[in-house]
Amino acid sequence: MSTHDLHDGFGRSISYLRISVTDKCNYRCVYCMPAEGVSAREHTELLTAEEIARFVRLVADEGIRRVRLTGGEPLVSHRIVPLIRAIRAIPEIEDISLTTNGALLPRMAPQLAEAGLDRVNISLDTLDPEQFSRITRLGRVEQALAGIDAALEYGFDPVKVNTVVVRRLNQDAFDLARLSIDRPIHVRFIEYMPIGNEETMTACASEPHCPPGVSGAAPELHPEAWDESDIVPSDELRAQISAAGERAGAGPLVPVGSHAPSGAGPAQYWRFERAEGTVGFISAMSNHFCSQCNRLRLTADGKLRPCLFSDDEYPVRDALRANDDARVLEIYRTALAHKPLEHETTDGTARFMSQIGG
C-alpha cells in the first residue's frame, strides 16, 4: 500500500485507470470518429505494452486497483494479449476489463481469458442490421452478437453491453434491454456526450456531407458536430423501456438494489422481473456523477487526462522512456491534483472519443 495520498484535490479516491491501447478501430462509428478514421500516428508515438505495464506498476502503488483497456478498438492491437498478461502479474491490480466492439472476440476470447482478462464490455447500439451498418459504417450486427456469445462461453463475468443513445437514431432500446432477460447480460444505456469543437465544426462547413446546423441537412451523425438536442435523458429512456416491458409482458423495470454487476463505473441498474441480467443507465449529461468519479485516463500516446470532457493532458511518455520513475509519479500526482470538481458539457473536446479512450 502506498504511503502517498490516494485522493484528488476534492477528496475523491482514485482507484480506476482507463488505458487507450490504440486510437485505431475496425469500425467508424458515427458518434466516435470521422468516416475516414483518425490521422495515422508513427509507431514511436504510441506507448509500447512494456511502457504501459510499467506505468500501471508504478501507479498501483498509488492506489490504482482496476484497469480498463480501451481504444479505438483494443483488439486490433497486437500488444493486447501480452499487455493483459503483464498487468495480471501486478499483485495490486484486482480487476482487468476491456471495452470492445466484439467483432474479434470469437477468435481472441481464448487468448484473452488465458492471459487473465476478467470481464468485457461490448458495444452494441442497435439490433437492426441496416441501422447497425449505418452507425458503425463498417460493421455487421452478427459480429457483435457473436462477440457476446464468445464472452459468455469463455466465462468473462460480468458481460456488459454498452449502447450509446442518440435521439435522432431512434434506436430499438427495448429490444436491446430484452437481451438481459434470458441470459446474464447487463445492458447499459449511455447518454450521448459532446465530442469535437467549434474549430472542427467550422472546418467541416465547406464539406458536402456536413451535419445539420453546420451547412445544411444530412442524415448522418458526425462526431465533430455534437448536438445537444440528441441527448435522451436516462430518466426518459428508462420510462420508455419500462412501459414497453409492461406492454410486452416482461413487466416494468425495478431497481436491483445491492445485486448490481461488479465494476467501477457510474451506471444505475434496474431489471425486469425474473431476468438473469440487468439494465443500466449512465447519465453523464442529465445527472452528473462527478462527485463519485474515481478514474484517470491514459491515452495511447502517453498522456494522462484527469477528466474525459477536459482537454487538460499531462504527458508521461518521455519520462517513461527516460526510465525516470520519480518523474512519472510526479506527473501522475500533478494530474490527480488537477482533476476538476465536475466536467463541462457544452464545448466539446479537441480529440474524438476514439483518441481519448472512452
C-alpha positions as CSV (number, residue, x, y, z in Angstrom):
1,M,0.0,0.0,0.0
2,S,1.3,3.4,-0.9
3,T,2.2,5.9,1.7
4,H,1.0,8.7,-0.6
5,D,-2.3,10.4,-0.6
6,L,-4.6,8.4,-2.9
7,H,-7.2,11.1,-3.3
8,D,-7.6,14.0,-5.7
9,G,-7.9,17.7,-4.6
10,F,-11.6,17.2,-3.8
11,G,-11.2,14.1,-1.6
12,R,-12.2,11.5,-4.2
13,S,-10.3,8.2,-4.0
14,I,-8.8,7.4,-7.4
15,S,-8.6,3.7,-7.9
16,Y,-9.5,3.2,-11.6
17,L,-7.3,3.7,-14.7
18,R,-8.7,3.6,-18.2
19,I,-6.0,3.0,-20.8
20,S,-6.4,3.6,-24.6
21,V,-4.2,0.9,-26.2
22,T,-4.7,2.3,-29.7
23,D,-6.8,5.0,-31.4
24,K,-7.3,2.7,-34.4
25,C,-10.5,0.8,-35.0
26,N,-12.0,-1.6,-37.4
27,Y,-15.3,0.3,-37.3
28,R,-16.1,4.0,-37.9
29,C,-19.0,4.6,-35.5
30,V,-20.7,7.9,-36.4
31,Y,-20.6,9.3,-32.8
32,C,-17.0,8.3,-32.2
33,M,-14.8,9.1,-35.2
34,P,-14.8,10.5,-38.7
35,A,-15.6,8.3,-41.7
36,E,-12.0,8.4,-42.8
37,G,-10.7,7.4,-39.4
38,V,-8.2,9.4,-37.3
39,S,-4.8,10.6,-38.5
40,A,-2.2,7.8,-38.5
41,R,0.5,8.0,-35.9
42,E,4.1,7.0,-36.1
43,H,4.7,3.7,-34.2
44,T,7.1,5.5,-31.9
45,E,4.4,8.0,-30.8
46,L,2.5,5.3,-29.1
47,L,3.3,3.7,-25.8
48,T,4.6,0.1,-26.0
49,A,3.0,-2.7,-24.0
50,E,6.0,-2.7,-21.7
51,E,5.7,1.1,-21.1
52,I,2.0,0.8,-20.3
53,A,2.6,-2.1,-17.9
54,R,5.4,-0.2,-16.2
55,F,3.2,2.8,-15.7
56,V,0.5,0.5,-14.2
57,R,3.0,-1.0,-11.8
58,L,4.0,2.5,-10.7
59,V,0.5,3.8,-10.1
60,A,-0.6,0.6,-8.5
61,D,1.5,1.8,-5.6
62,E,-0.5,5.0,-5.7
63,G,-3.9,3.2,-5.2
64,I,-4.9,2.1,-8.7
65,R,-6.7,-1.3,-8.3
66,R,-8.8,-1.5,-11.5
67,V,-7.7,-1.2,-15.1
68,R,-9.9,-1.0,-18.2
69,L,-8.3,-1.3,-21.7
70,T,-10.0,0.6,-24.4
71,G,-9.3,2.0,-27.9
72,G,-10.2,2.8,-30.6
73,E,-10.7,-1.0,-30.7
74,P,-8.1,-2.6,-28.4
75,L,-8.4,-6.0,-30.1
76,V,-6.8,-4.6,-33.3
77,S,-3.6,-4.0,-31.4
78,H,-1.0,-6.8,-31.4
79,R,0.0,-5.7,-28.0
80,I,-3.2,-6.5,-26.2
81,V,-2.6,-10.1,-25.1
82,P,1.0,-9.6,-23.7
83,L,-0.2,-6.3,-22.1
84,I,-3.0,-8.1,-20.2
85,R,-0.6,-10.8,-19.2
86,A,1.8,-8.2,-17.8
87,I,-0.9,-6.3,-15.9
88,R,-2.2,-9.5,-14.5
89,A,1.2,-10.1,-12.9
90,I,0.9,-6.9,-10.9
91,P,-0.3,-8.1,-7.4
92,E,-2.1,-4.9,-6.5
93,I,-4.4,-5.0,-9.6
94,E,-7.7,-6.6,-8.7
95,D,-9.6,-6.3,-11.9
96,I,-8.8,-6.1,-15.6
97,S,-11.6,-5.3,-18.1
98,L,-11.8,-4.4,-21.7
99,T,-14.2,-2.5,-24.0
100,T,-14.6,-3.8,-27.5
101,N,-17.0,-3.8,-30.4
102,G,-16.9,-7.6,-30.2
103,A,-16.0,-8.4,-33.8
104,L,-12.7,-10.1,-32.9
105,L,-13.8,-11.7,-29.7
106,P,-14.8,-15.1,-31.2
107,R,-11.3,-15.5,-32.4
108,M,-9.4,-13.9,-29.5
109,A,-11.5,-14.8,-26.4
110,P,-9.4,-18.0,-25.5
111,Q,-6.2,-16.0,-25.6
112,L,-7.7,-13.1,-23.6
113,A,-9.0,-15.5,-20.9
114,E,-5.7,-17.3,-20.7
115,A,-3.9,-14.0,-20.3
116,G,-6.0,-13.0,-17.3
117,L,-8.8,-10.7,-18.6
118,D,-11.6,-10.7,-16.1
119,R,-14.5,-9.1,-18.0
120,V,-15.6,-7.3,-21.1
121,N,-18.0,-4.5,-22.2
122,I,-19.3,-5.0,-25.8
123,S,-20.6,-2.0,-27.8
124,L,-24.0,-2.6,-29.5
125,D,-26.1,0.3,-30.5
126,T,-28.9,-1.5,-32.3
127,L,-30.1,-5.0,-33.2
128,D,-31.3,-3.8,-36.6
129,P,-28.8,-4.9,-39.3
130,E,-29.2,-1.9,-41.6
131,Q,-29.0,0.6,-38.8
132,F,-26.0,-1.2,-37.3
133,S,-24.2,-0.9,-40.6
134,R,-25.1,2.8,-40.8
135,I,-23.9,3.6,-37.2
136,T,-20.7,1.6,-37.4
137,R,-20.1,2.3,-41.2
138,L,-18.0,-0.9,-41.4
139,G,-19.6,-3.5,-39.1
140,R,-22.3,-6.2,-39.1
141,V,-24.6,-6.8,-36.1
142,E,-23.8,-10.5,-36.4
143,Q,-20.3,-9.8,-35.4
144,A,-21.3,-8.1,-32.1
145,L,-23.8,-10.8,-31.3
146,A,-21.1,-13.5,-31.9
147,G,-18.8,-11.5,-29.6
148,I,-21.4,-11.6,-26.8
149,D,-21.8,-15.4,-27.3
150,A,-18.0,-15.8,-27.1
151,A,-17.7,-13.7,-23.9
152,L,-20.3,-15.8,-22.2
153,E,-18.8,-19.1,-23.4
154,Y,-15.3,-18.2,-22.1
155,G,-16.5,-17.1,-18.7
156,F,-15.9,-13.4,-18.7
157,D,-18.0,-12.1,-15.8
158,P,-19.9,-9.8,-15.9
159,V,-20.6,-9.4,-19.6
160,K,-21.9,-5.8,-20.2
161,V,-23.4,-4.4,-23.4
162,N,-22.9,-0.7,-24.0
163,T,-25.4,1.3,-26.1
164,V,-24.9,5.0,-26.9
165,V,-28.3,6.5,-27.2
166,V,-28.8,9.3,-29.8
167,R,-32.3,10.7,-30.2
168,R,-32.2,11.1,-34.0
169,L,-31.2,7.5,-34.5
170,N,-34.5,6.3,-32.9
171,Q,-32.8,3.1,-31.7
172,D,-34.6,-0.1,-30.6
173,A,-33.9,0.4,-26.9
174,F,-36.5,-2.1,-25.6
175,D,-35.2,-4.9,-27.9
176,L,-31.7,-4.3,-26.6
177,A,-32.9,-4.2,-23.0
178,R,-34.6,-7.6,-23.6
179,L,-31.2,-9.2,-24.1
180,S,-30.9,-9.1,-20.3
181,I,-33.9,-11.3,-19.7
182,D,-32.8,-14.8,-20.8
183,R,-29.0,-14.6,-20.2
184,P,-26.8,-12.9,-17.7
185,I,-26.1,-9.9,-19.9
186,H,-26.0,-6.4,-18.4
187,V,-27.2,-3.8,-21.0
188,R,-26.2,-0.2,-20.2
189,F,-27.6,2.8,-22.0
190,I,-25.2,5.7,-22.2
191,E,-26.2,9.3,-22.8
192,Y,-24.7,10.8,-26.0
193,M,-21.8,13.1,-25.0
194,P,-20.1,16.2,-26.5
195,I,-17.3,15.4,-29.0
196,G,-15.5,17.9,-31.2
197,N,-15.3,21.7,-31.0
198,E,-16.1,24.9,-33.0
199,E,-12.8,24.6,-34.9
200,T,-13.6,21.2,-36.3
201,M,-17.2,22.2,-37.0
202,T,-16.0,25.2,-38.9
203,A,-13.6,23.1,-40.9
204,C,-16.5,20.8,-41.8
205,A,-18.7,23.6,-43.1
206,S,-17.3,23.5,-46.6
207,E,-17.7,19.7,-46.9
208,P,-20.6,18.3,-49.0
209,H,-21.8,16.0,-46.2
210,C,-21.6,18.2,-43.2
211,P,-24.1,17.6,-40.3
212,P,-27.3,19.6,-39.6
213,G,-26.6,23.0,-38.1
214,V,-23.3,23.4,-39.9
215,S,-24.1,23.7,-43.6
216,G,-27.5,22.2,-44.3
217,A,-29.1,18.8,-43.5
218,A,-27.5,15.4,-43.7
219,P,-28.9,12.1,-42.4
220,E,-25.7,11.0,-40.7
221,L,-24.3,11.9,-37.3
222,H,-20.8,13.5,-37.3
223,P,-18.7,13.4,-34.2
224,E,-17.2,16.8,-35.0
225,A,-20.6,18.4,-34.6
226,W,-22.1,17.1,-31.4
227,D,-25.7,18.3,-31.0
228,E,-27.1,18.7,-27.5
229,S,-30.7,18.0,-28.8
230,D,-29.7,14.4,-29.4
231,I,-29.3,13.7,-25.7
232,V,-32.0,11.3,-24.4
233,P,-32.0,11.7,-20.6
234,S,-31.8,8.4,-18.8
235,D,-35.0,9.0,-16.8
236,E,-36.9,9.5,-20.1
237,L,-35.4,6.4,-21.6
238,R,-35.9,4.2,-18.5
239,A,-39.6,5.2,-18.5
240,Q,-39.9,4.3,-22.2
241,I,-38.3,0.9,-21.7
242,S,-40.3,0.2,-18.6
243,A,-43.6,1.0,-20.4
244,A,-42.6,-1.2,-23.3
245,G,-41.8,-4.0,-20.9
246,E,-45.2,-3.8,-19.4
247,R,-46.8,-3.9,-22.9
248,A,-44.8,-6.9,-23.9
249,G,-45.5,-8.9,-20.7
250,A,-42.0,-8.5,-19.3
251,G,-43.1,-6.2,-16.5
252,P,-41.7,-2.8,-15.6
253,L,-38.1,-2.2,-14.6
254,V,-37.4,-2.4,-10.9
255,P,-34.2,-1.3,-9.0
256,V,-31.7,-4.0,-8.4
257,G,-30.5,-2.8,-5.1
258,S,-27.3,-4.4,-3.9
259,H,-27.3,-7.0,-6.7
260,A,-25.8,-4.8,-9.4
261,P,-23.0,-6.3,-11.5
262,S,-19.4,-5.7,-10.4
263,G,-17.4,-2.9,-11.8
264,A,-16.1,0.6,-11.1
265,G,-18.4,2.6,-13.3
266,P,-21.3,5.0,-12.6
267,A,-24.3,3.1,-14.0
268,Q,-27.5,2.9,-12.0
269,Y,-29.0,-0.6,-12.5
270,W,-32.6,-1.9,-12.9
271,R,-34.0,-5.2,-14.1
272,F,-37.1,-6.9,-15.4
273,E,-38.7,-9.3,-13.0
274,R,-37.1,-12.8,-13.3
275,A,-34.4,-11.5,-15.7
276,E,-31.0,-13.1,-15.5
277,G,-29.3,-9.8,-16.3
278,T,-29.8,-6.1,-15.6
279,V,-30.5,-2.8,-17.5
280,G,-28.2,0.1,-16.5
281,F,-28.2,3.8,-17.3
282,I,-25.2,6.1,-17.4
283,S,-26.3,9.7,-17.1
284,A,-23.2,11.6,-17.9
285,M,-25.2,14.6,-19.2
286,S,-28.5,14.7,-17.3
287,N,-27.3,13.7,-13.9
288,H,-23.6,14.3,-13.4
289,F,-21.8,11.7,-11.2
290,C,-18.6,13.8,-11.0
291,S,-18.7,13.7,-7.2
292,Q,-18.1,9.9,-7.3
293,C,-15.7,9.9,-10.2
294,N,-12.8,7.6,-9.4
295,R,-10.8,7.5,-12.6
296,L,-8.0,8.8,-14.7
297,R,-7.3,8.1,-18.4
298,L,-4.1,7.3,-20.2
299,T,-4.1,7.9,-23.9
300,A,-2.4,5.7,-26.4
301,D,0.3,8.4,-27.0
302,G,1.1,8.6,-23.3
303,K,-0.9,11.5,-21.9
304,L,-2.9,11.5,-18.7
305,R,-6.4,13.0,-18.8
306,P,-7.9,13.7,-15.4
307,C,-11.4,14.2,-17.0
308,L,-13.0,12.8,-20.2
309,F,-14.5,16.2,-21.0
310,S,-11.5,18.4,-20.3
311,D,-8.6,18.8,-22.7
312,D,-6.1,19.1,-19.9
313,E,-3.4,16.5,-20.5
314,Y,-0.2,15.5,-18.7
315,P,2.4,13.7,-20.9
316,V,4.2,10.8,-19.2
317,R,5.7,9.1,-22.3
318,D,9.1,10.9,-22.2
319,A,9.5,10.2,-18.5
320,L,8.7,6.5,-19.0
321,R,11.3,6.3,-21.9
322,A,13.9,8.0,-19.7
323,N,13.3,5.4,-17.0
324,D,12.6,8.3,-14.6
325,D,10.1,6.7,-12.3
326,A,10.2,9.6,-9.9
327,R,9.2,12.0,-12.7
328,V,6.4,9.6,-13.9
329,L,4.9,9.6,-10.4
330,E,5.3,13.4,-10.1
331,I,3.3,13.8,-13.3
332,Y,0.7,11.3,-12.2
333,R,0.2,13.2,-8.9
334,T,0.0,16.5,-10.7
335,A,-2.7,15.1,-12.9
336,L,-4.5,13.8,-9.9
337,A,-4.3,17.2,-8.1
338,H,-5.8,18.9,-11.2
339,K,-8.8,16.6,-11.6
340,P,-11.7,19.1,-11.9
341,L,-14.6,19.1,-9.5
342,E,-17.0,18.5,-12.4
343,H,-17.0,18.4,-16.1
344,E,-18.1,21.0,-18.7
345,T,-20.6,19.6,-21.1
346,T,-21.2,22.3,-23.8
347,D,-17.9,23.0,-25.5
348,G,-16.9,19.5,-26.7
349,T,-13.3,18.2,-26.8
350,A,-10.4,18.6,-29.2
351,R,-10.0,14.9,-29.6
352,F,-12.5,12.4,-30.9
353,M,-13.7,9.7,-28.5
354,S,-11.6,7.1,-30.2
355,Q,-8.5,9.1,-29.4
356,I,-9.4,9.6,-25.7
357,G,-10.3,6.1,-24.8
358,G,-14.0,6.4,-23.8
